[in-house]
Amino acid sequence: MEKISVKVCLGTTCFVMGSANLQELIKIIPKKYGDRVEVSGVPCLGLCSTDWEFSKAPYVKVNNDIIKEATVEKVLSAVDSKLAAKK
């Protein structure tokens, strides 16, 4: 089974708007999903330049899906959906 990729934007805007809180995903995801999901922080996803509404940050990319105004709960829900679709 192909791993699900979770990329947390740690660019300045996203960091200020809450991605610092999303770093706990680095601890939660391996415990909850084992090696089925790979999580990483990335310097910038470049989404602010295409969607210049700061109110939409922070951004997280789950495979190719963009989560705007990301929270831990939204990200985990997206991962759960992806895993359910692979069954």
Biopython code that builds the backbone (N, CA, C, O; Angstrom):
import numpy as np
from Bio.PDB.StructureBuilder import StructureBuilder

atoms = [
    (1, "MET", "N", (0.839, -1.184, 0.000)),
    (1, "MET", "CA", (0.000, 0.000, 0.000)),
    (1, "MET", "C", (0.883, 1.247, 0.000)),
    (1, "MET", "O", (1.845, 1.340, 0.763)),
    (2, "GLU", "N", (0.548, 2.192, -0.857)),
    (2, "GLU", "CA", (1.299, 3.440, -0.943)),
    (2, "GLU", "C", (1.028, 4.307, 0.287)),
    (2, "GLU", "O", (-0.113, 4.437, 0.732)),
    (3, "LYS", "N", (2.086, 4.892, 0.820)),
    (3, "LYS", "CA", (1.942, 5.747, 1.999)),
    (3, "LYS", "C", (1.185, 7.020, 1.665)),
    (3, "LYS", "O", (1.263, 7.535, 0.550)),
    (4, "ILE", "N", (0.459, 7.514, 2.643)),
    (4, "ILE", "CA", (-0.184, 8.816, 2.534)),
    (4, "ILE", "C", (0.836, 9.851, 2.996)),
    (4, "ILE", "O", (1.505, 9.677, 4.014)),
    (5, "SER", "N", (0.940, 10.921, 2.232)),
    (5, "SER", "CA", (1.895, 11.987, 2.533)),
    (5, "SER", "C", (1.173, 13.177, 3.160)),
    (5, "SER", "O", (0.181, 13.667, 2.621)),
    (6, "VAL", "N", (1.679, 13.636, 4.301)),
    (6, "VAL", "CA", (1.146, 14.826, 4.973)),
    (6, "VAL", "C", (2.279, 15.834, 5.052)),
    (6, "VAL", "O", (3.319, 15.569, 5.653)),
    (7, "LYS", "N", (2.068, 16.999, 4.437)),
    (7, "LYS", "CA", (3.086, 18.051, 4.448)),
    (7, "LYS", "C", (2.506, 19.291, 5.131)),
    (7, "LYS", "O", (1.526, 19.873, 4.666)),
    (8, "VAL", "N", (3.123, 19.676, 6.226)),
    (8, "VAL", "CA", (2.697, 20.836, 6.998)),
    (8, "VAL", "C", (3.549, 22.026, 6.575)),
    (8, "VAL", "O", (4.775, 21.987, 6.677)),
    (9, "CYS", "N", (2.895, 23.082, 6.098)),
    (9, "CYS", "CA", (3.628, 24.282, 5.698)),
    (9, "CYS", "C", (4.131, 25.014, 6.940)),
    (9, "CYS", "O", (3.361, 25.315, 7.853)),
    (10, "LEU", "N", (5.421, 25.293, 6.959)),
    (10, "LEU", "CA", (6.022, 26.022, 8.070)),
    (10, "LEU", "C", (6.538, 27.386, 7.624)),
    (10, "LEU", "O", (7.370, 27.995, 8.297)),
    (11, "GLY", "N", (6.036, 27.862, 6.481)),
    (11, "GLY", "CA", (6.392, 29.205, 6.017)),
    (11, "GLY", "C", (5.930, 30.246, 7.019)),
    (11, "GLY", "O", (5.125, 29.948, 7.901)),
    (12, "THR", "N", (6.428, 31.451, 6.890)),
    (12, "THR", "CA", (6.164, 32.497, 7.873)),
    (12, "THR", "C", (4.675, 32.724, 8.115)),
    (12, "THR", "O", (4.232, 32.720, 9.264)),
    (13, "THR", "N", (3.902, 32.920, 7.059)),
    (13, "THR", "CA", (2.474, 33.196, 7.232)),
    (13, "THR", "C", (1.773, 32.025, 7.906)),
    (13, "THR", "O", (1.021, 32.216, 8.862)),
    (14, "CYS", "N", (2.013, 30.820, 7.417)),
    (14, "CYS", "CA", (1.371, 29.644, 8.005)),
    (14, "CYS", "C", (1.800, 29.447, 9.456)),
    (14, "CYS", "O", (0.984, 29.105, 10.312)),
    (15, "PHE", "N", (3.088, 29.665, 9.725)),
    (15, "PHE", "CA", (3.592, 29.488, 11.085)),
    (15, "PHE", "C", (2.900, 30.451, 12.041)),
    (15, "PHE", "O", (2.460, 30.061, 13.123)),
    (16, "VAL", "N", (2.810, 31.716, 11.626)),
    (16, "VAL", "CA", (2.170, 32.732, 12.456)),
    (16, "VAL", "C", (0.672, 32.448, 12.629)),
    (16, "VAL", "O", (0.096, 32.723, 13.682)),
    (17, "MET", "N", (0.057, 31.898, 11.585)),
    (17, "MET", "CA", (-1.391, 31.646, 11.616)),
    (17, "MET", "C", (-1.749, 30.300, 12.252)),
    (17, "MET", "O", (-2.925, 29.936, 12.285)),
    (18, "GLY", "N", (-0.766, 29.561, 12.753)),
    (18, "GLY", "CA", (-1.112, 28.383, 13.523)),
    (18, "GLY", "C", (-0.431, 27.077, 13.180)),
    (18, "GLY", "O", (-0.693, 26.070, 13.838)),
    (19, "SER", "N", (0.437, 27.047, 12.175)),
    (19, "SER", "CA", (1.050, 25.754, 11.855)),
    (19, "SER", "C", (2.011, 25.302, 12.949)),
    (19, "SER", "O", (2.371, 24.127, 13.006)),
    (20, "ALA", "N", (2.424, 26.211, 13.809)),
    (20, "ALA", "CA", (3.265, 25.804, 14.940)),
    (20, "ALA", "C", (2.517, 24.769, 15.777)),
    (20, "ALA", "O", (3.126, 23.837, 16.302)),
    (21, "ASN", "N", (1.199, 24.931, 15.902)),
    (21, "ASN", "CA", (0.373, 23.980, 16.658)),
    (21, "ASN", "C", (0.253, 22.641, 15.929)),
    (21, "ASN", "O", (0.000, 21.611, 16.555)),
    (22, "LEU", "N", (0.434, 22.656, 14.614)),
    (22, "LEU", "CA", (0.296, 21.430, 13.826)),
    (22, "LEU", "C", (1.513, 20.530, 13.930)),
    (22, "LEU", "O", (1.466, 19.375, 13.505)),
    (23, "GLN", "N", (2.589, 21.033, 14.479)),
    (23, "GLN", "CA", (3.793, 20.220, 14.609)),
    (23, "GLN", "C", (3.567, 19.005, 15.498)),
    (23, "GLN", "O", (4.330, 18.040, 15.436)),
    (24, "GLU", "N", (2.523, 19.043, 16.328)),
    (24, "GLU", "CA", (2.230, 17.878, 17.156)),
    (24, "GLU", "C", (1.809, 16.680, 16.304)),
    (24, "GLU", "O", (1.810, 15.546, 16.784)),
    (25, "LEU", "N", (1.448, 16.930, 15.035)),
    (25, "LEU", "CA", (1.125, 15.827, 14.125)),
    (25, "LEU", "C", (2.313, 14.887, 13.942)),
    (25, "LEU", "O", (2.137, 13.697, 13.680)),
    (26, "ILE", "N", (3.516, 15.426, 14.080)),
    (26, "ILE", "CA", (4.724, 14.619, 13.923)),
    (26, "ILE", "C", (4.777, 13.525, 14.992)),
    (26, "ILE", "O", (5.365, 12.466, 14.770)),
    (27, "LYS", "N", (4.164, 13.780, 16.153)),
    (27, "LYS", "CA", (4.095, 12.778, 17.214)),
    (27, "LYS", "C", (2.841, 11.919, 17.088)),
    (27, "LYS", "O", (2.892, 10.708, 17.302)),
    (28, "ILE", "N", (1.719, 12.540, 16.744)),
    (28, "ILE", "CA", (0.428, 11.847, 16.719)),
    (28, "ILE", "C", (0.339, 10.836, 15.574)),
    (28, "ILE", "O", (-0.084, 9.699, 15.783)),
    (29, "ILE", "N", (0.732, 11.244, 14.376)),
    (29, "ILE", "CA", (0.527, 10.402, 13.187)),
    (29, "ILE", "C", (1.251, 9.053, 13.276)),
    (29, "ILE", "O", (0.631, 8.026, 13.001)),
    (30, "PRO", "N", (2.528, 9.013, 13.645)),
    (30, "PRO", "CA", (3.166, 7.687, 13.730)),
    (30, "PRO", "C", (2.505, 6.772, 14.763)),
    (30, "PRO", "O", (2.406, 5.564, 14.549)),
    (31, "LYS", "N", (2.053, 7.342, 15.881)),
    (31, "LYS", "CA", (1.402, 6.538, 16.909)),
    (31, "LYS", "C", (0.058, 5.998, 16.422)),
    (31, "LYS", "O", (-0.296, 4.852, 16.698)),
    (32, "LYS", "N", (-0.684, 6.832, 15.696)),
    (32, "LYS", "CA", (-2.032, 6.459, 15.270)),
    (32, "LYS", "C", (-2.036, 5.583, 14.016)),
    (32, "LYS", "O", (-2.845, 4.661, 13.911)),
    (33, "TYR", "N", (-1.140, 5.862, 13.062)),
    (33, "TYR", "CA", (-1.200, 5.198, 11.762)),
    (33, "TYR", "C", (0.012, 4.325, 11.444)),
    (33, "TYR", "O", (0.023, 3.643, 10.419)),
    (34, "GLY", "N", (1.013, 4.335, 12.289)),
    (34, "GLY", "CA", (2.216, 3.547, 12.008)),
    (34, "GLY", "C", (2.910, 4.037, 10.754)),
    (34, "GLY", "O", (3.049, 5.241, 10.539)),
    (35, "ASP", "N", (3.343, 3.099, 9.927)),
    (35, "ASP", "CA", (4.102, 3.479, 8.730)),
    (35, "ASP", "C", (3.214, 3.688, 7.503)),
    (35, "ASP", "O", (3.723, 3.780, 6.386)),
    (36, "ARG", "N", (1.895, 3.763, 7.694)),
    (36, "ARG", "CA", (0.992, 3.984, 6.560)),
    (36, "ARG", "C", (0.936, 5.453, 6.137)),
    (36, "ARG", "O", (0.486, 5.778, 5.038)),
    (37, "VAL", "N", (1.402, 6.338, 7.031)),
    (37, "VAL", "CA", (1.338, 7.778, 6.762)),
    (37, "VAL", "C", (2.699, 8.388, 7.066)),
    (37, "VAL", "O", (3.316, 8.095, 8.090)),
    (38, "GLU", "N", (3.154, 9.244, 6.152)),
    (38, "GLU", "CA", (4.432, 9.942, 6.313)),
    (38, "GLU", "C", (4.138, 11.423, 6.516)),
    (38, "GLU", "O", (3.461, 12.036, 5.690)),
    (39, "VAL", "N", (4.633, 12.000, 7.595)),
    (39, "VAL", "CA", (4.377, 13.413, 7.888)),
    (39, "VAL", "C", (5.696, 14.170, 7.914)),
    (39, "VAL", "O", (6.707, 13.670, 8.405)),
    (40, "SER", "N", (5.666, 15.393, 7.372)),
    (40, "SER", "CA", (6.864, 16.226, 7.384)),
    (40, "SER", "C", (6.471, 17.692, 7.379)),
    (40, "SER", "O", (5.387, 18.066, 6.931)),
    (41, "GLY", "N", (7.373, 18.504, 7.885)),
    (41, "GLY", "CA", (7.224, 19.951, 7.787)),
    (41, "GLY", "C", (7.995, 20.407, 6.565)),
    (41, "GLY", "O", (9.092, 19.916, 6.299)),
    (42, "VAL", "N", (7.426, 21.344, 5.819)),
    (42, "VAL", "CA", (8.109, 21.868, 4.638)),
    (42, "VAL", "C", (8.272, 23.374, 4.789)),
    (42, "VAL", "O", (7.417, 24.028, 5.388)),
    (43, "PRO", "N", (9.359, 23.939, 4.253)),
    (43, "PRO", "CA", (9.608, 25.372, 4.418)),
    (43, "PRO", "C", (8.463, 26.249, 3.913)),
    (43, "PRO", "O", (8.132, 27.254, 4.543)),
    (44, "CYS", "N", (7.858, 25.880, 2.785)),
    (44, "CYS", "CA", (6.733, 26.652, 2.257)),
    (44, "CYS", "C", (6.068, 25.848, 1.146)),
    (44, "CYS", "O", (6.746, 25.276, 0.293)),
    (45, "LEU", "N", (4.746, 25.809, 1.162)),
    (45, "LEU", "CA", (4.011, 25.145, 0.088)),
    (45, "LEU", "C", (3.697, 26.113, -1.054)),
    (45, "LEU", "O", (3.203, 25.695, -2.101)),
    (46, "GLY", "N", (3.983, 27.406, -0.858)),
    (46, "GLY", "CA", (3.761, 28.394, -1.905)),
    (46, "GLY", "C", (2.301, 28.728, -2.154)),
    (46, "GLY", "O", (1.968, 29.298, -3.194)),
    (47, "LEU", "N", (1.430, 28.386, -1.223)),
    (47, "LEU", "CA", (0.004, 28.582, -1.447)),
    (47, "LEU", "C", (-0.455, 30.008, -1.163)),
    (47, "LEU", "O", (-1.477, 30.439, -1.697)),
    (48, "CYS", "N", (0.263, 30.732, -0.351)),
    (48, "CYS", "CA", (-0.131, 32.124, -0.078)),
    (48, "CYS", "C", (-0.012, 32.983, -1.333)),
    (48, "CYS", "O", (-0.759, 33.947, -1.502)),
    (49, "SER", "N", (0.916, 32.638, -2.205)),
    (49, "SER", "CA", (1.088, 33.432, -3.417)),
    (49, "SER", "C", (-0.045, 33.192, -4.410)),
    (49, "SER", "O", (-0.297, 34.035, -5.271)),
    (50, "THR", "N", (-0.728, 32.056, -4.304)),
    (50, "THR", "CA", (-1.847, 31.785, -5.207)),
    (50, "THR", "C", (-3.186, 32.069, -4.534)),
    (50, "THR", "O", (-4.191, 32.257, -5.219)),
    (51, "ASP", "N", (-3.212, 32.101, -3.228)),
    (51, "ASP", "CA", (-4.435, 32.349, -2.472)),
    (51, "ASP", "C", (-4.091, 33.346, -1.372)),
    (51, "ASP", "O", (-3.966, 32.972, -0.206)),
    (52, "TRP", "N", (-3.941, 34.596, -1.741)),
    (52, "TRP", "CA", (-3.379, 35.592, -0.839)),
    (52, "TRP", "C", (-4.378, 36.079, 0.209)),
    (52, "TRP", "O", (-4.464, 37.276, 0.483)),
    (53, "GLU", "N", (-5.117, 35.166, 0.782)),
    (53, "GLU", "CA", (-6.009, 35.516, 1.878)),
    (53, "GLU", "C", (-5.411, 34.888, 3.127)),
    (53, "GLU", "O", (-5.515, 33.680, 3.339)),
    (54, "PHE", "N", (-4.791, 35.712, 3.945)),
    (54, "PHE", "CA", (-4.133, 35.183, 5.135)),
    (54, "PHE", "C", (-5.090, 34.384, 6.003)),
    (54, "PHE", "O", (-4.663, 33.510, 6.757)),
    (55, "SER", "N", (-6.371, 34.675, 5.904)),
    (55, "SER", "CA", (-7.336, 33.972, 6.743)),
    (55, "SER", "C", (-7.438, 32.495, 6.386)),
    (55, "SER", "O", (-8.069, 31.737, 7.123)),
    (56, "LYS", "N", (-6.840, 32.064, 5.285)),
    (56, "LYS", "CA", (-6.902, 30.663, 4.874)),
    (56, "LYS", "C", (-5.711, 29.849, 5.378)),
    (56, "LYS", "O", (-5.724, 28.621, 5.295)),
    (57, "ALA", "N", (-4.691, 30.518, 5.894)),
    (57, "ALA", "CA", (-3.537, 29.812, 6.456)),
    (57, "ALA", "C", (-3.910, 29.302, 7.850)),
    (57, "ALA", "O", (-4.804, 29.879, 8.468)),
    (58, "PRO", "N", (-3.288, 28.280, 8.363)),
    (58, "PRO", "CA", (-2.198, 27.511, 7.787)),
    (58, "PRO", "C", (-2.686, 26.451, 6.796)),
    (58, "PRO", "O", (-3.836, 26.013, 6.830)),
    (59, "TYR", "N", (-1.773, 26.063, 5.923)),
    (59, "TYR", "CA", (-2.073, 25.063, 4.902)),
    (59, "TYR", "C", (-1.357, 23.748, 5.208)),
    (59, "TYR", "O", (-0.239, 23.725, 5.723)),
    (60, "VAL", "N", (-2.040, 22.664, 4.874)),
    (60, "VAL", "CA", (-1.448, 21.323, 4.956)),
    (60, "VAL", "C", (-1.846, 20.602, 3.684)),
    (60, "VAL", "O", (-2.970, 20.742, 3.201)),
    (61, "LYS", "N", (-0.923, 19.835, 3.150)),
    (61, "LYS", "CA", (-1.197, 19.045, 1.950)),
    (61, "LYS", "C", (-1.237, 17.566, 2.343)),
    (61, "LYS", "O", (-0.261, 17.027, 2.864)),
    (62, "VAL", "N", (-2.375, 16.921, 2.087)),
    (62, "VAL", "CA", (-2.529, 15.489, 2.343)),
    (62, "VAL", "C", (-2.626, 14.833, 0.973)),
    (62, "VAL", "O", (-3.637, 14.959, 0.281)),
    (63, "ASN", "N", (-1.564, 14.131, 0.591)),
    (63, "ASN", "CA", (-1.373, 13.683, -0.786)),
    (63, "ASN", "C", (-1.489, 14.920, -1.677)),
    (63, "ASN", "O", (-0.654, 15.818, -1.563)),
    (64, "ASN", "N", (-2.473, 15.003, -2.545)),
    (64, "ASN", "CA", (-2.601, 16.180, -3.409)),
    (64, "ASN", "C", (-3.716, 17.117, -2.974)),
    (64, "ASN", "O", (-4.000, 18.097, -3.663)),
    (65, "ASP", "N", (-4.352, 16.835, -1.845)),
    (65, "ASP", "CA", (-5.451, 17.674, -1.358)),
    (65, "ASP", "C", (-4.920, 18.746, -0.415)),
    (65, "ASP", "O", (-4.127, 18.466, 0.484)),
    (66, "ILE", "N", (-5.369, 19.975, -0.636)),
    (66, "ILE", "CA", (-4.963, 21.102, 0.199)),
    (66, "ILE", "C", (-6.008, 21.309, 1.292)),
    (66, "ILE", "O", (-7.206, 21.368, 1.016)),
    (67, "ILE", "N", (-5.546, 21.418, 2.526)),
    (67, "ILE", "CA", (-6.435, 21.746, 3.640)),
    (67, "ILE", "C", (-6.136, 23.182, 4.034)),
    (67, "ILE", "O", (-5.023, 23.514, 4.443)),
    (68, "LYS", "N", (-7.157, 24.031, 3.901)),
    (68, "LYS", "CA", (-7.026, 25.432, 4.304)),
    (68, "LYS", "C", (-7.471, 25.562, 5.750)),
    (68, "LYS", "O", (-8.288, 24.777, 6.231)),
    (69, "GLU", "N", (-6.924, 26.566, 6.445)),
    (69, "GLU", "CA", (-7.242, 26.777, 7.860)),
    (69, "GLU", "C", (-7.111, 25.460, 8.618)),
    (69, "GLU", "O", (-7.995, 25.070, 9.381)),
    (70, "ALA", "N", (-5.994, 24.792, 8.391)),
    (70, "ALA", "CA", (-5.769, 23.450, 8.919)),
    (70, "ALA", "C", (-5.713, 23.434, 10.441)),
    (70, "ALA", "O", (-5.169, 24.331, 11.085)),
    (71, "THR", "N", (-6.296, 22.377, 10.982)),
    (71, "THR", "CA", (-6.207, 22.071, 12.403)),
    (71, "THR", "C", (-5.781, 20.606, 12.500)),
    (71, "THR", "O", (-5.836, 19.869, 11.515)),
    (72, "VAL", "N", (-5.366, 20.201, 13.674)),
    (72, "VAL", "CA", (-4.997, 18.801, 13.871)),
    (72, "VAL", "C", (-6.187, 17.915, 13.513)),
    (72, "VAL", "O", (-6.024, 16.893, 12.847)),
    (73, "GLU", "N", (-7.372, 18.302, 13.952)),
    (73, "GLU", "CA", (-8.573, 17.508, 13.704)),
    (73, "GLU", "C", (-8.881, 17.391, 12.211)),
    (73, "GLU", "O", (-9.222, 16.310, 11.731)),
    (74, "LYS", "N", (-8.762, 18.500, 11.475)),
    (74, "LYS", "CA", (-9.019, 18.467, 10.028)),
    (74, "LYS", "C", (-8.034, 17.560, 9.312)),
    (74, "LYS", "O", (-8.415, 16.815, 8.409)),
    (75, "VAL", "N", (-6.775, 17.618, 9.707)),
    (75, "VAL", "CA", (-5.746, 16.802, 9.063)),
    (75, "VAL", "C", (-5.991, 15.322, 9.356)),
    (75, "VAL", "O", (-5.934, 14.495, 8.446)),
    (76, "LEU", "N", (-6.260, 14.985, 10.607)),
    (76, "LEU", "CA", (-6.512, 13.590, 10.956)),
    (76, "LEU", "C", (-7.756, 13.064, 10.248)),
    (76, "LEU", "O", (-7.788, 11.906, 9.833)),
    (77, "SER", "N", (-8.770, 13.896, 10.109)),
    (77, "SER", "CA", (-9.983, 13.505, 9.387)),
    (77, "SER", "C", (-9.672, 13.229, 7.915)),
    (77, "SER", "O", (-10.181, 12.265, 7.343)),
    (78, "ALA", "N", (-8.846, 14.064, 7.309)),
    (78, "ALA", "CA", (-8.463, 13.867, 5.907)),
    (78, "ALA", "C", (-7.671, 12.576, 5.740)),
    (78, "ALA", "O", (-7.869, 11.844, 4.769)),
    (79, "VAL", "N", (-6.782, 12.296, 6.675)),
    (79, "VAL", "CA", (-5.998, 11.056, 6.617)),
    (79, "VAL", "C", (-6.927, 9.854, 6.776)),
    (79, "VAL", "O", (-6.804, 8.871, 6.045)),
    (80, "ASP", "N", (-7.854, 9.932, 7.727)),
    (80, "ASP", "CA", (-8.817, 8.840, 7.923)),
    (80, "ASP", "C", (-9.601, 8.578, 6.641)),
    (80, "ASP", "O", (-9.811, 7.423, 6.270)),
    (81, "SER", "N", (-10.032, 9.628, 5.966)),
    (81, "SER", "CA", (-10.788, 9.493, 4.720)),
    (81, "SER", "C", (-9.940, 8.818, 3.648)),
    (81, "SER", "O", (-10.421, 7.937, 2.935)),
    (82, "LYS", "N", (-8.694, 9.228, 3.535)),
    (82, "LYS", "CA", (-7.791, 8.639, 2.530)),
    (82, "LYS", "C", (-7.579, 7.143, 2.805)),
    (82, "LYS", "O", (-7.594, 6.323, 1.886)),
    (83, "LEU", "N", (-7.385, 6.812, 4.066)),
    (83, "LEU", "CA", (-7.165, 5.411, 4.429)),
    (83, "LEU", "C", (-8.419, 4.577, 4.178)),
    (83, "LEU", "O", (-8.324, 3.441, 3.712)),
    (84, "ALA", "N", (-9.584, 5.129, 4.481)),
    (84, "ALA", "CA", (-10.837, 4.423, 4.260)),
    (84, "ALA", "C", (-11.067, 4.168, 2.762)),
    (84, "ALA", "O", (-11.592, 3.123, 2.377)),
    (85, "ALA", "N", (-10.668, 5.130, 1.930)),
    (85, "ALA", "CA", (-10.843, 5.005, 0.480)),
    (85, "ALA", "C", (-9.925, 3.925, -0.097)),
    (85, "ALA", "O", (-10.226, 3.362, -1.149)),
    (86, "LYS", "N", (-8.813, 3.631, 0.577)),
    (86, "LYS", "CA", (-7.861, 2.646, 0.069)),
    (86, "LYS", "C", (-8.270, 1.215, 0.411)),
    (86, "LYS", "O", (-7.679, 0.265, -0.103)),
    (87, "LYS", "N", (-9.269, 1.053, 1.268)),
    (87, "LYS", "CA", (-9.683, -0.302, 1.687)),
    (87, "LYS", "C", (-10.520, -0.963, 0.627)),
    (87, "LYS", "O", (-10.955, -2.101, 0.804)),
]
sb = StructureBuilder()
sb.init_structure("model")
sb.init_model(0)
sb.init_chain("A")
sb.init_seg("    ")
for serial, (resi, resn, name, xyz) in enumerate(atoms, 1):
    if name == "N":
        sb.init_residue(resn, " ", resi, " ")
    sb.init_atom(name, np.array(xyz, "f"), 0.0, 1.0, " ", f" {name:<3s}", serial, name[0])
structure = sb.get_structure()
